[in-house]
Amino acid sequence: MLGKYVLALGLVASTVLAQPVIPNKVDVDKRVDVDKVDVDKRVIANKVDVDKRVDVDKVDVDKRVDVDKVDVDKRVDVDKVDVDKRVDVDKVDVDKRVMANKVDVDKRVDVDKVDVDKRVDVDKVDVDKRVDVDKVDVDKRVDVDKVDVDKRKVNVD
């Protein structure tokens, strides 16, 4: 009698184990339509520099961009980017980059409030006459908020 139960249990177990495994369900509506893929814009795998790929294990998950929170209207239109004016990444001095997480958000310049006519034309700046920021004595700087506008000296040349 016990043998029949063991045999029956074995048949049930083998039937359950023989069931095909269903892979993760693919959302059919979200698949890429192969006919709509622009062949010229695909990444050619053998042209990818393996050494320059992002190491997925080193990506800080908390600092990634949340795609759902990206304002679609404010994205850069890749087709309108002037290729000649892009920054050459290989020429960027890594030590002089601004760390985004160290920027005081409250002190950033509101681009919409900048008077375009009053901006400094970088091409017209005399490099030799610039102030070396590292040599400025912080204690001797003028506090702009404490300057009495009416008592300033006017230098007319």
CNS distance restraints for C-alpha pairs under 8 A (distance, minus, plus):
assign (resid   1 and name CA) (resid   5 and name CA) 6.81 0.50 0.50
assign (resid   2 and name CA) (resid   6 and name CA) 6.35 0.50 0.50
assign (resid   3 and name CA) (resid   7 and name CA) 6.03 0.50 0.50
assign (resid   4 and name CA) (resid   8 and name CA) 5.99 0.50 0.50
assign (resid   5 and name CA) (resid   9 and name CA) 5.92 0.50 0.50
assign (resid   6 and name CA) (resid  10 and name CA) 6.01 0.50 0.50
assign (resid   7 and name CA) (resid  11 and name CA) 6.27 0.50 0.50
assign (resid   8 and name CA) (resid  12 and name CA) 6.26 0.50 0.50
assign (resid   9 and name CA) (resid  13 and name CA) 6.07 0.50 0.50
assign (resid  10 and name CA) (resid  14 and name CA) 6.07 0.50 0.50
assign (resid  11 and name CA) (resid  15 and name CA) 6.10 0.50 0.50
assign (resid  12 and name CA) (resid  16 and name CA) 6.20 0.50 0.50
assign (resid  13 and name CA) (resid  17 and name CA) 6.09 0.50 0.50
assign (resid  14 and name CA) (resid  18 and name CA) 5.95 0.50 0.50
assign (resid  15 and name CA) (resid  19 and name CA) 6.67 0.50 0.50
assign (resid  26 and name CA) (resid  31 and name CA) 7.86 0.50 0.50
assign (resid  27 and name CA) (resid  31 and name CA) 6.83 0.50 0.50
assign (resid  32 and name CA) (resid  37 and name CA) 7.84 0.50 0.50
assign (resid  33 and name CA) (resid  37 and name CA) 6.85 0.50 0.50
assign (resid  37 and name CA) (resid  42 and name CA) 7.89 0.50 0.50
assign (resid  38 and name CA) (resid  42 and name CA) 6.78 0.50 0.50
assign (resid  43 and name CA) (resid  47 and name CA) 7.85 0.50 0.50
assign (resid  43 and name CA) (resid  48 and name CA) 7.71 0.50 0.50
assign (resid  44 and name CA) (resid  48 and name CA) 6.83 0.50 0.50
assign (resid  48 and name CA) (resid  53 and name CA) 7.90 0.50 0.50
assign (resid  49 and name CA) (resid  53 and name CA) 6.81 0.50 0.50
assign (resid  54 and name CA) (resid  59 and name CA) 7.80 0.50 0.50
assign (resid  55 and name CA) (resid  59 and name CA) 6.81 0.50 0.50
assign (resid  59 and name CA) (resid  64 and name CA) 7.91 0.50 0.50
assign (resid  60 and name CA) (resid  64 and name CA) 6.82 0.50 0.50
assign (resid  65 and name CA) (resid  69 and name CA) 7.94 0.50 0.50
assign (resid  65 and name CA) (resid  70 and name CA) 7.78 0.50 0.50
assign (resid  66 and name CA) (resid  70 and name CA) 6.83 0.50 0.50
assign (resid  70 and name CA) (resid  75 and name CA) 7.87 0.50 0.50
assign (resid  71 and name CA) (resid  75 and name CA) 6.80 0.50 0.50
assign (resid  76 and name CA) (resid  80 and name CA) 7.97 0.50 0.50
assign (resid  76 and name CA) (resid  81 and name CA) 7.76 0.50 0.50
assign (resid  77 and name CA) (resid  81 and name CA) 6.80 0.50 0.50
assign (resid  81 and name CA) (resid  86 and name CA) 7.84 0.50 0.50
assign (resid  82 and name CA) (resid  86 and name CA) 6.79 0.50 0.50
assign (resid  87 and name CA) (resid  91 and name CA) 7.98 0.50 0.50
assign (resid  87 and name CA) (resid  92 and name CA) 7.77 0.50 0.50
assign (resid  88 and name CA) (resid  92 and name CA) 6.81 0.50 0.50
assign (resid  92 and name CA) (resid  97 and name CA) 7.78 0.50 0.50
assign (resid  93 and name CA) (resid  97 and name CA) 6.76 0.50 0.50
assign (resid  98 and name CA) (resid 102 and name CA) 7.79 0.50 0.50
assign (resid  98 and name CA) (resid 103 and name CA) 7.67 0.50 0.50
assign (resid  99 and name CA) (resid 103 and name CA) 6.74 0.50 0.50
assign (resid 103 and name CA) (resid 108 and name CA) 7.80 0.50 0.50
assign (resid 104 and name CA) (resid 108 and name CA) 6.77 0.50 0.50
assign (resid 109 and name CA) (resid 114 and name CA) 7.80 0.50 0.50
assign (resid 110 and name CA) (resid 114 and name CA) 6.85 0.50 0.50
assign (resid 114 and name CA) (resid 119 and name CA) 7.89 0.50 0.50
assign (resid 115 and name CA) (resid 119 and name CA) 6.81 0.50 0.50
assign (resid 120 and name CA) (resid 125 and name CA) 7.82 0.50 0.50
assign (resid 121 and name CA) (resid 125 and name CA) 6.85 0.50 0.50
assign (resid 125 and name CA) (resid 130 and name CA) 7.91 0.50 0.50
assign (resid 126 and name CA) (resid 130 and name CA) 6.80 0.50 0.50
assign (resid 131 and name CA) (resid 136 and name CA) 7.85 0.50 0.50
assign (resid 132 and name CA) (resid 136 and name CA) 6.84 0.50 0.50
assign (resid 136 and name CA) (resid 141 and name CA) 7.85 0.50 0.50
assign (resid 137 and name CA) (resid 141 and name CA) 6.79 0.50 0.50
assign (resid 142 and name CA) (resid 147 and name CA) 7.80 0.50 0.50
assign (resid 143 and name CA) (resid 147 and name CA) 6.82 0.50 0.50
assign (resid 147 and name CA) (resid 152 and name CA) 7.80 0.50 0.50
assign (resid 148 and name CA) (resid 152 and name CA) 6.71 0.50 0.50
